[in-house]
Amino acid sequence: MSQRFQITRAAELESLQVFRDFIAECCARHAIPNEIVFDLKLAVDEACTNIIQHGYRGMDPGSIILALRFEPDRILVQITDFGHVFEPDDAPMPDVTAALEEREVGGLGLFLIYQTMDNIDYQASDDGNTLTFTKLYRA
Amino acid sequence: MFKRLRLSLEPKKTAPTAEGISISQFIGDASLPVTLKALNSLPINPKMRLYRTLIPIQVLAAFDINPRTWQNPDKQPQVRLLAEEGSDRVKISAWQGDNPENEFFYLELADNPYNGIDLNFLVANDPASPKFHTDLDDQGRATLFGTVHRNLSEEERAMRAGLAPGQVREGLRCSQIVFTHIETFLTLLAHHAITLEPLTYASAWIFERRGFAYARGHQLMDSIQREFQPGGELHKALDGSTAFRQPEQWKTVRGRAWAIHDGILDVIDRKWDNLKMIKQVGRQAGVNTCPDAQY
């Protein structure tokens, strides 16, 4: 049986620590291994930073809704915001093997999400923009 | 899924733009959102059947109004529906007695530029409670909820009687059930959300409790909460300089709302404007920017 937790905070950098603590608290209730908790915090941090810095750009920041759903073999993370829509872009992922001076600025946040999460989905509709990712684990 | 960030600054349209809708279209794809403008193109009777869901039967029953006919026991009409063909909005008002201007309920929904639906107005007043003429200034001009002109003496009386800015009478305390009905109506039209701009701090607080999140202004609400705490700039500005800036007002939602209505946000270089709230159908955002609040 799944269990869902949710928290809503303003899209500002100060909220990131609140989200990290929330993830830690929810995961503790489900005895989730530390390395999974670390990955979740990292992915949520990167996704929310994008929303704060880009999604609400030029606007008085609105809300970010973070929801976690715990299932027997996976954790579903859903992040909803009401800012600008991120459009799909076919640009290549950053080349992390390149020399430091040859790398493009930015783009690592999403790379980290791809590296740490198992399934990623993004939907933009009239009721907000929702980024969903799944982390599989063995209980 | 995106690989790199690229922002679209123009939201996509929620529903297709349509001048009208036929019954066959209406009973077609039930997942396709329908605009109010399209709904308004229907003949009056099917239109009425749909819009009737917007007024809670409990509210009508409290005033002895038949929810099916919208008439009182004397067969007098007590509800008015304005949803003309070609219009992109619906207005519903209900009153008690002979004077339609003496409304106790007024609801206005409108299509927004992206074919989503905005809640423009929701007024639910207790007609038996005393009326405060905060809606007109001392020269008889409409104050537009105190946003254009103010009637300071009436506002002070209203505040002392326990009203919030923008109210002319005590509320009916029915917003929860009204929003349940609005959500049912939105679902009927296959919309996923409703948006609004809160008129006052007190109304934003109520909408938070009804499950709304902020599309704009969540950070402002957090700043207001922080600055009204002892030692904060707004707390310091409750200096008794006007009737609406008394020291104890920081403790209550209404007290803060009156101070904000009085322009106190100037001290933190902010204004009460440009806030936008959104309610996702079937979801509670759980926002609470004023924890442990007394109304």
Interface residues (C-beta under 8 A of the other chain):
Chain A: Q6 I7 T8 R9 A10 A11 E12 N50 H54 G55 R57 M59 D60 P61 G62 S63 I65 T80 F82 G83 H84 V85 F86 E87 P88 D89 D90 A91 P92 M93 G106 G107 L110 I120 D121 Y122 A124 S125 D126 D127 G128
Chain B: M1 F2 K3 R4 L5 R6 L7 S8 L9 P11 K12 T14 P33 Y114 G116 H191 H192 A193 A213 Y214 A215 R216 G217 H218 Q219 L220 M221 D222 N274 L275 K276 I278 Q280 V281 A285 G286 V287
